[in-house]
């Protein structure tokens, strides 16, 4: 950039001023140290895809045994293992009318004589 003004008067002072303004760009060899250019978008995208692929492979590997077992099974049962078994009579016995509508319905059933007696 400064090659065009090397032979002009005052070039030495301009060079010294530029060096004073940017002292951290010059290293011990008196060469300018610059930052690297950014990686090309294609290379960056490829690296991101590679990392994502490796993460996905690790995640899929965890499911391989489960998938194989499900494929070999004759039937699949998706019900929870710790399911609570409760009967209809237990649910009816525990029921208490809480909302206005439920209380109104309970009163109407009792008045009609259709309400079951609680034990």
Secondary structure, DSSP 4 states (H G I P E B T S, - for coil): --GGGTTSTTHHHHHHHHHHHTGGGB-TTSPBP-PPPPPPHHHHHHHHHHHHHHHHHHHHHHHHHHHHHHHH-SS---S-TTPPP--HHHHHHH----SHHHHHHHHHHHHHT-SPPP-
